[in-house]
Amino acid sequence: GKVTDSANSLECQLASACATAERLKALADEQEESRSKSSAALSLAQAEQADSEREMEELRQELLLARQQRRAAMQASQRAQMARLKQQEQMETVEAQAVTLRKQSELDEAARSASLALLVEEHGTLVR
């Protein structure tokens, strides 16, 4: 009787231990699956972060290039404006020189006419 009771008791304990072992194994499997999913999610998040960082760097480079192009365009515009001003000044100088030459030419013509008139007058006086 005692041995049978003891054997029955051991069988119950063994069954209980087996059930506990099964529950522990199921929990361990769930934990492993959860860890695996977390690891996959973390890898995905890291990949997305790397993509975002690459995209940000590309955008930063594009912005830098756009700023350089804008600066170059502004410099070219300033140079063109300076060239226009210089050309304008040169035109004004040429026009002023042309006016001076015209006046000089008119003065020379007036002087020649006066000289000729004097010569004619002197010649007429000499002839008489």
C-alpha positions in Angstrom: 0.0 0.0 0.0 2.7 2.4 1.0 4.8 1.7 -2.0 1.8 2.1 -4.3 0.9 5.4 -2.6 4.5 6.5 -2.9 4.6 5.4 -6.6 1.3 7.3 -7.3 2.6 10.3 -5.5 5.8 10.2 -7.6 3.7 9.7 -10.8 1.7 12.8 -9.9 4.8 14.8 -9.2 6.3 13.6 -12.5 3.2 14.6 -14.4 3.2 18.0 -12.7 6.9 18.4 -13.5 6.3 17.4 -17.1 3.4 19.9 -17.4 5.6 22.6 -15.9 8.4 21.7 -18.3 6.0 21.9 -21.2 4.7 25.3 -20.1 8.4 26.5 -19.6 9.3 25.2 -23.1 6.2 27.0 -24.6 7.3 30.2 -22.8 10.8 29.8 -24.0 9.6 29.3 -27.6 7.4 32.4 -27.3 10.3 34.4 -25.9 12.5 33.2 -28.8 9.9 34.1 -31.3 9.4 37.5 -29.7 13.1 38.1 -29.6 13.4 37.1 -33.3 10.6 39.5 -34.2 12.2 42.3 -32.2 15.5 41.6 -33.8 13.9 41.8 -37.3 12.0 45.0 -36.4 15.3 46.5 -35.1 17.1 45.5 -38.3 14.4 47.0 -40.3 14.4 50.2 -38.3 18.2 50.5 -38.6 18.0 50.0 -42.4 15.3 52.7 -42.6 17.4 55.0 -40.5 20.4 54.4 -42.8 18.2 55.2 -45.8 16.9 58.4 -44.2 20.5 59.4 -43.3 21.6 58.8 -46.9 18.6 60.8 -48.3 19.4 63.6 -45.9 23.0 63.7 -47.0 21.9 63.8 -50.7 19.5 66.6 -49.9 22.2 68.5 -48.1 24.5 68.1 -51.1 21.8 69.3 -53.5 21.2 72.3 -51.2 24.9 73.1 -51.1 25.1 72.8 -54.9 22.0 75.0 -55.3 23.5 77.6 -53.1 26.8 77.6 -55.1 24.8 77.9 -58.3 22.8 80.8 -56.9 26.0 82.5 -55.7 27.6 82.0 -59.1 24.5 83.4 -60.9 24.5 86.5 -58.6 28.2 87.0 -59.3 27.6 86.7 -63.1 24.7 89.2 -62.8 26.9 91.6 -60.9 29.7 91.2 -63.6 27.1 91.8 -66.3 25.8 94.9 -64.6 29.4 96.2 -64.2 30.0 95.6 -67.9 26.8 97.4 -68.8 27.9 100.4 -66.6 31.4 100.4 -68.1 29.9 100.2 -71.7 27.6 103.1 -70.8 30.5 105.2 -69.5 32.5 104.4 -72.7 29.5 105.4 -74.8 29.2 108.7 -72.9 33.0 109.3 -73.3 32.8 108.6 -77.1 29.8 110.9 -77.4 31.6 113.7 -75.5 34.7 113.2 -77.7 32.5 113.4 -80.8 31.0 116.7 -79.6 34.5 118.0 -78.9 35.7 117.0 -82.3 32.6 118.6 -84.0 33.2 121.8 -82.1 36.9 121.8 -83.0 36.0 121.1 -86.6 33.6 124.0 -86.6 36.2 126.2 -85.1 38.8 125.1 -87.6 36.3 125.7 -90.5 35.4 129.2 -89.1 39.1 130.0 -88.8 39.8 128.9 -92.4 36.9 130.9 -93.6 38.1 133.9 -91.7 41.6 133.4 -93.1 40.3 133.1 -96.6 38.2 136.2 -96.2 41.2 138.1 -94.9 43.3 136.8 -97.8 40.7 137.8 -100.3 40.4 141.2 -98.7 44.1 141.7 -98.7 44.4 140.5 -102.3 41.7 142.9 -103.3 43.5 145.7 -101.5 46.7 144.7 -103.2 45.1 144.5 -106.6 43.7 148.0 -106.2 
